[in-house]
Amino acid sequence: MSDAPSPLPAGTLAVVALPIGNLGDLTPRAVQVLACADWVAAEDTRTVGRLLAQVGVKSRLISYHDWNEAGRAPSLVAALQRGERGAVVSEAGTPAISDPGFDLVRLCREQGVPVMPVPGPCALTAFLSTCGLPTDRFTFLGFPPRKPGRRKAFFAAYADRPETLVFYESPRRVLAALADAREVFGDRPCALAREMTKPYEEFLYAPLGEVLSQLETRDAVRGEICWGVAGASEPTVGDSPGQVRATAAELLDQGLPLKQAARELAQRCSLTTKTAYATLRNQRDAESS
């Protein structure tokens, strides 16, 4: 009988990264940990079940997704406190990175339950390592809002940031998101990755407007998407975002023409006139949507 320690200690939650497309990216350690888990909390039990079957893992699967994670996390933590071995996985990539897992990890930390990372594939880091945009500093912003007004206001809040901005997006909304981004950010360098690590993997690198134009010529855009834009070359140093929004709301309430309000906002908050105009327009659209 072997005295080698278990790859997953009793009473521990493993946060396990799964491939984002290519099964060959599943690490041997991930397979070992999943195989000795008493249960695996999975975002999509059917997809994960098929993947585990391919590598001979038969651990019990528990449904754990955006709609039930807050309610299910306490019972999973209680199981870990009884000494069970558990793992959490998303449908693809690393849990808790714009995927379920955060509620469970946070509750484990609050209750003193050990949490162990089993690192591996992540769409965010895969994109950054190959996109061609600066990576010395970046901000990951997940999925932008779905409604156009809110999405533009969301982009405007980060328009003056100097670091690379990275987003996830659905293929159904990517054209609208890129069009709004082009309006707010201008024609900055942009990179877009589609179906990373899969047979039809594609990378686009061009000014934002050109990336949008390339996608607009297609009958449909398919596959998981990660995209980003370079940061502002000359970041604005001014009032806090909250102060800017409050001043913008005050000027909008006065009913001033946008150009006049933009000049006033730029002067009060040390913004460029272009940034002030975009801020006012996006805030107006968000309030009316």
N, C-alpha and C positions, 0 to 999 in steps of 0.2 A: 504494500500500500504506500503510495507516494505521500511524502510530507510537504510537498510543494504548496505554498499558499494559494488560495483561490484567487483567480483574477478579479473576482468581485466579492469583497468581504461581506459577511452577514450584516444586515441592517444598513446597507449602503445603497444610495441611488446612483446609478451610472447614467450620465448624459452622453449618449452615443450618436456620433455622426454617421449618416448613411450616404451612399453615393447620390450625386445629383443627376446621374444618367448612366454612367459606365460602371457596371458591377465590379469591374476590376479595381475600382477605387475603394472598395470595402477593405478595411485593414484586418490583418489576422487577429490583432488584439480585440477589435470590435466583435469579431465572430466568437472569440473565446468568452468575452464578457456576456454577450447575449445568450450564449449556450448555457451558461451556469446561472442565469437569472431565473428566479421563480416566476416572474412575470415581466412583460414588456408593455409599457404604456405607449400606444402608437396612434398617430394622427389619423392614419387610414389603415385599418387592420387588414383589409384585403390586399392592398399594395405591399405592405410590409410582410404579410404572411407569405406571399409568393416569393419575395426576396429571401426571407429566412429559409424557406423550403429549398431554395437553390443551393444554400450553403449548409444544409443539414441541421438547422437549428429548429427545435420543437418547443421552445418556451411558450407559456400561455400568453396570449395577447389580450390586452385590455384597451377598449376604445378611449382615447383621450385627445380631444380636439378643442377648437376655439369655443364651441358652444357648451361644453360640459366640464372644462378643465377646472374652473373655480369651485364647482360642486364636488368633483371627484378627487381633487387633490388631498383633502383631509383624510379620506379613507385609505389612500395610497400611503400617506405618511404614517398612519396608524399601523399599516402592514409592515412598513420598514421598522417601526419602533418595536414590533414583535420579533424582529430578527430576520424578516424575509429579505431576499436580495431582489432589487428592482432596477429596471432600466427604462429610460424614456427616449423615444425616437420621434422624429418628424417623418413626413412622407419622403422627404429627400433633404440632404444637407444636415446642418447642425440645429438641434432643437433650441428654442428660445430666441433665435435670430429671425425675427418676423415670422416665427412659427410657435406652436404651443410648447410649453415647458416652463415658462417663467413662473407661473403661479406655484407649480409644484416645487421648483428649486427654491423659491423664496420661502415657502412654508417649511421646507426641510431646514433651511438655514435658521429660521426663527425658532424651530423646535430642537435644534442641535443635532439633527440627523446628518450624517456624512454624505457629501455629494462629490462624486468622482468624475472628472472629465475624461472622455475617450475621444480625443480629437480626430478630425478627418475632414472630409469634403465640406465646403461651404461656398455657396454661390458668390457671396460678397468677396471673399479673399481670392477665389478663382478669377473673378472679374478684375479685381484691382491688380493682380500680378501680371495680367496680360493685356490690359486695356490701352496702355500708352499715355494715360493721364497721370499727372503728378501724384505720387503716393506717399510723400513725406508727411503730409497732413491730409486727412479726409474726414468727412462727416457722412455717416450712413443714415438715411432718412426713411428707409422702408418704402411702403406703398403710399404715394401721394393721395390726397382726398379724391373721391370720385366726382363730386360736383364741380363744374368748371369754375365758378366763382371762388369757392373755397380752395380749389387747387391753385389758382393764380395767386391768391393771398398767401398760401403756403409757400409757393416758390419765391414770392416777393420778400418774405421774411428772411430768406437766406441769400438774396441776390447780391449783397455786398460782402459775403463771406469770402476770404481769400483762398480757402482750401477746396480741394475737389469735393463735389457733392455726388453721392451715389444713391440710386433708387432701385427698387423692384417695380415691375409693372405687369399687368395682365395684357396678353396680346389683344384683347378686345378694346382696351382703353389706351394703348400705347400711342396711337396716332394723335388722339386728342391731348394726351399728356405732353407729347413733344411739341405740339403746336402752341400750347400754353407756355411751355418752357421757353420756346423761341421768342415769344412775345415779351416775356419777363426778363430772361437772361441775355437776349440778343444772340448773335451768331458765334457763340463761344465754341472752342473745341469740344467735341462730344464723342463718346464711345458707347456702343451698344452691343451687347452679347446676347445671342439667342441660342437656346438648346445646347448650352455648354456641356462638353464631354459626350454628347450624343452623336449619332452618325451625321446629322445635318447641322452640326455646330456652325455658327456664323458670327463673325465679328465685323462691325462697321466702325470706322474711325474717320471723322470729317467734321466740318463746322455743323452745328446743330441743325440748321436749315437744310443742309444737304442730306444728312441722315434721314430727316423727315421726308424729304423728296424721294429718296430711294425706296422707303417703305410705302409711300403713297402710290407708287406705280404697280404694286403687287395686288393680286386678286384678294389675298388675305395674309395676315401676319399670324404665324403659329408658333407655339412653344413658349417656354418660360423665358422671361426677359430680365436682364439686369443692365442698367445704363447709368451714365454719369456725365457731368460737365465739369470743365475746368473752373476753378474759382475766379472771383473778380480780380482783375489785374491791379486795380487801385481801390482797395476797400475803403469805404467811407467810415470815418470816425465821427460819430455824432451822439445824439441822445440814445437812450435805451429803446429797444423795440416797443416796449409798452408806452413810453412817452411819445414816440413817433405815431403810434396808432391812435393815441388819445388826441393828439394835435390834428391828425388827419380827420378824425371823426368830427372834431369841432369845426374845421373848415368846410367839410361836407355839409354839416348842418346849416351853415351860413348860406348855402346855395350858390357859392362862387363858381364861375367857370373853371373847369379843371386846370387850364393853363395858368390862370391867375392864382388858384389855390396851390398849384405846384410850386410856383415861385415863392409864395408865402411859407409853405411847408419847408422848402429847401433852406430858406433864410433862417427860420426858427430852429430847425433841427440839424443844421450843418450837413445837409444832404446835397447830392448833385440834383439838378432840376429834373434830369431823366429819371433818377431813382424816385424822387418825390412824386412825379407824375404817375409812374407805374404803381407806387404804393397807394395813391389816392384812387386810381382806377380799379385796382384789384380789391381794395377795401369796399368801394362802392358796389362792385359786382357781388362780393361775398355777402354783403348786407341785403342785397335784393334777391339772392338765390334761395 
